[in-house]
Amino acid sequence: MLRRLVAASCLALAALSLGCAGSGPKSDNVAADVVTTDYNDCESRAYVSTALIRSAGEAADKQQEIIDACMQEKGYAIK
């Protein structure tokens, strides 16, 4: 739970700070609520896709891969 909150906060903060510098999401002027909505959508996909994985470490790794791929599909730069 804490990891999701930290990840979402970091992503939103990065999008806000990098958006002003010209890097970050490929779309110009992406609002923080849009970034949060996109991230939450990707996170939901990840949790549904890994629901049957029993190993917590393996599930977390796979969830992060899915989130990264999903955000890239939505046009965000993954670092």
Secondary structure, 3 states (H helix, E strand, C coil): CHHHHHHHHHHHHHHHHHHHHCCCCCCCCCCHHHHHHHHHHHHHHHHHHCCCCCCHHHHHHHHHHHHHHHHHHCCCCCC
